[in-house]
């Protein structure tokens, strides 16, 4: 028998997917152009803390969609932050 997802689960999964996918345009742009002047490392640092807390919350609730979507977001946004410091150094900006 197939289990049907509850509406709140569908909304939660959709929200997680949107949050995760939102990092992709910035990540792709940074990789292609190697330009990061407009990025805020403080914003990405705060975002990573918040996403990490969501992952911890997902583990506490044993909620796999929260863990997977926010864990993926941590990874993607973490890469953007690493690229910021890599490419910022190459342009000579501090």
N, C-alpha and C positions, 0 to 999 in steps of 0.2 A: 504494500500500500504506500502510495506517495504522500509525503507530508507537504501540505500547502503552507507557504510562509504567511505569517500574520502581517497585516498592513503596516504595523510599526516596524517590523523587521525589514520589509521592503523599503520603507522610507529611510531607515538607518543605513541599509546597504547602499542605497542611492546616494545618500549624503556622503558616506565614506568614499565612494567611487569618485564623486565630484571633487571632494577635497584632495584626493590622491592625484587625480588627473590635472588638477589646477597647477601643479608644480611643473608639469611637462613642458609647456611653452617656454618658461624661463630657462629651464635646464637645456632644452634644445638650442635656444638662442645663444646661451653662454657657450655651449660646446661649438656651435658653428662660427660665431663671430669672435670668440675669446674676448668679448667686451663685457665688463661688469660694473661700469661706472655708476649706473643708476640703482644698483642694488644696495640695500641696507643690511649689513652684517648683524646689526643689533636686532632688526626685525626677524631675520632668519634664525638667530639664536633663541629668541623668545618663542618663536613658532616651534622650534625643535623641542624646547622644554615642554610646551603645551602638548605637543603630539606624543612625546614620551610618557607624559602623565596619562594620556588617553590609552596608550598601550598598557600601562600598569593597571589602569582601571579595567580594561578588557580582560586582563589576566585574573584580577580579583573577582570579576563577574563570570569568568569562564565564557566570554563572548567572543567567538572566533571572528565574526565580521569586524568588530572593533579592533581586535588585535591585528588582523591582516591589513585592513585599509590604513590604519594609523601607523603601523609598522612600515608599510610601503612608503607612506608619506615621510616618515622619519628618514628613510634611506634616500629618497629623491631630494628632499630639501637639504639633507646633510651633504649630498653631492654638490648641490648648488652653492652651499656655503664654502665647501672646500675649493670649488672652482673660483669663487670670489677671491679667496686668498692667493690662489695660484696665479690667476690672471692679473690681479691687482699688482702683484709683485713684478710681473713681467713688464708692466707699463711704467714702473718706477714710482707709482703712487703709494703713499703710506697711510 
